[in-house]
Amino acid sequence: MTLFIVVTIIVLALLGVPLFAIIGLAGWVSFYYADIDSAGIFIELYRVASSPTLIAIPLFTLAGFIMAESKTPQRLTRLSQCFLGGIPGGVPMAVLVACAFFTAFTGASGVTIIALGGLVYPLLLKEKYSKDFSLGLITSSGSLGLLFPPSLPLILYGLIAQVSINELFLAGIIPGLLMIGILGLYSMWMNIRTDTPSTPFDFKSARAALRESAWEMPLPFVIILGIYMGIFTVTEAAAITVVYVFIIEAWIYKDIHPVQDLPKLMINSMVLVGTILIILGTAMGFTSYLVDAQVPMKVLAFMKQYIDDQITFLIVLNILLLIVGCMMDIFSALIVVVPLIVPIAKSFDVNMVHLGIIFLTNLEIGYSTPPVGINLFIASSRFAEPVLRLYRAALPFLGLRLAGLLIITYFPALSLFLVDLFQR
């Protein structure tokens, strides 16, 4: 019976059936043949929907959509260029920072490549960086901000794994900075090796760029400090963020029309949220069957025949998650894989907060991993370049990010330092 369900899922997926329908059907069939009331699926959906933290997802999503529709990408790119362009490798560093900031709020790397790619690609070429380097940098940077608050995948992992979202927000900061630092050092080395001229710092331009972005730049710091100083919760931070973003974009910058643009942005953002929630609900229902059938325990028993230590388990986990990251979008991957891996990781004494950072680091790398990483195809379409060229361009950055992944995986203190610091 299990084999039949697995084969059916694979066939339906190949036929293009929506993921929530596949998972829901698998859950219903499994419950039916196990003589368990299929209402369990809807009970899990209700449990997810009643989570008090859940409201943060649509609010942060709407804030990200508003910023993507406005001229935030242009202001952010100009600010980063003005302050970082004067150092060796400064322009690529500015691209890394801008992309990370933008992805942290939109939660979608494809949006970052589309929104910022047209701005930063000509800028990199103008600064005499090679086409392959520029394409690889933008493609890899598209998912770079997923470890920074208020990243939607961080919130989603916290909901599924029942881990403190506040702790996850803290845990992602140092690993995220590490990834930016590794790629930034590579950019500096490329700048020095090719003798690419740096853009001199201009105080007047920097001051003008800072003045333009004065309303947007404090936002991530307000969110982080507000949460950890106990001023507001994650949900309240999400509500404050969406109201603040709407006010500055609609009435201060006037990039968004309150009547013409807001309803469209609300619809588009809630379609994304609805997709996530319906997959989450059906997946949690199916997961409850898998737990009842002791599938994770059977998988654990099988693994322990070959794996008997945490280090080997983490190696296998990284390989698995890189494959999942290239095959599925990050939201579906989290919803489907996290419930299965969490009990196994606990048996190897892996910290659940650290596990979340490992998950997201793998999945963000998977976005630009050949042969089927989605960012490779988005960049290929956006820049009208053959996907094979994107493969070649992304490989050096992929190698560097894998090195960063190994550091994050085997030095859990990087993820847990700020968490432990704020818990004292």
Residue, then its C-alpha position, 0 to 999 in steps of 0.5 A: m500500500t505504501l509503495f502504491i501511495v508513493v508511486t501515485i504521488i510521483v505520477l501526479a507530481l509529474l503530471g503537474v497536479p498542485l502540491f496541496a492536492i497531492i499531499g491531501l490525497a495521500g493523507w486521505v488515502s492513508f487515513y482511509y486504509a488505516d481505518i482512521d477518521s480522515a477528519g484528522i487532516f482538518i483537525e491539523l489544518y485548524r491547529v495550524a490556522s489557530s496558531p497566534t503567530l500565523i498572522a505574522i506571515p500574511l502581514f510580513t508578506l504584504a509589507g514585502f510586496i509593497m516594498a517590491e512594487s515601490k522604488t525601494p530597490q532603486r533607493l537601496t541599490r543607490l545607498s549600498q553603492c554610495f557607501l560600499g563602492g569606494i572599497p575594493g569589490g565594493v560594488p559587488m558587496a553593495v549588490l550582496v547587501a541590497c539583495a540580502f535586505f530585499t530578500a529578507f522582506t519579500g521572502a522570495s529570491g525570484v522576486t529579488i532577481i527580477a526586481l534588482g537584477g535590471l538595476v545591478y547587472p548593468l552597474l556591475l558591467k559598467e564597473k568592468y566586472s566580467k559577465d560570468f561573475s556578474l551573472g553568478l553574483i546576482t543569481s547567488s545573491g537572490s536567496l541570500g537574505l533568507l536567514f535574516p529577520p523577518s524572513l518568512p521561511l524562518i517564521l514557517y520553520g518555527l511554526i512547523a517545528q514548534v521552535s521560538i521564532n524570536e530565537l530563530f530571528l537571532a540565530g540567523i543573523i551571524p550565519g547570514l553575515l558569514m555568507i555575505g562575508i564569504l562572497g564579499l571577500y571573493s568579490m574583493w579578491m576578484n577586484i584585486r586580481t582583475d585590477t577593476p577600478s573602485t568608485p571613489f566615495d562621494f560624500k554629497s552622493a552618499r548623504a543624498a542616498l542616505r536621505e532618500s532611504a532614511w525612512e526604510m533603513p531603520l526598519p529591520f533594526v526597529i523590528i529586531l530591537g523591538i522584539y528583543m527589548g520586549i516592546f512588541t511580539v513577532t505578530e505585533a512587529a508584523a502589524i507595525t511593519v505593514v502599516y509603517v511600510f504602507i504609510i512611507e511608500a504611499w504618503i511619504y515617497k508616494d510610490i504606491h497609490p492607496v486606491q489603485d495599487l494597494p488592492k492589487l498588492m493585497i490580492n497577490s500577496m494573499v494568493l501566495v499566503g493562501t498557497i502556503l497555508i493550504i499546503l501547510g494544512t494538508a502536509m501537517g495532516f499527512t504528517s500526523y498519519l506518518v507519525d501514527a504509522q511510526v514512519p520517522m522511527k522506521v527511517l531512524a532505525f534504518m539510518k542507525q544501521y549505517i549512521d551512528d554519530q551526529i557528524t555523519f547524520l549532518i553530512v547526509l542531511n545536507i546532501l538531502l536538503l541540497i537535492v530538495g532545495c533544487m527540486m522544490d520551492i522553499f515553502s513546500a520543502l519546509i512543509v514537507v520535509v521538516p516534520l519528518i526530519v525533526p524527530i530524527a535530528k532530535s535523536f542525534d541531539v541536534n539543537m532545533v534552532h540550529l537545525g532551522i538555520i541548517f535547513l534554510t542555508n541548504l534550501e537557499i543554496g539549492y535555489s542556485t544549484p545546477p541542474v534544476g535550481i529555480n534561480l538559474f532559470i529565473a536569471s536565464s530568463r531575466f538576462a536572456e542568457p542560456v541556462l548553461r552559461l548560468y550553470r558555469a557562472a554560478l559554480p564558483f559562488l556555489g562552492l563558496r556557499l557550500a564552504g559556508l554551509l559546512i562552517i554553519t553546520y559544524f560550528p553551532a555556536l555561530s547560530l546559538f551565540l546571540v540566542d544564548l546571549f539574550q537568554r542570560 
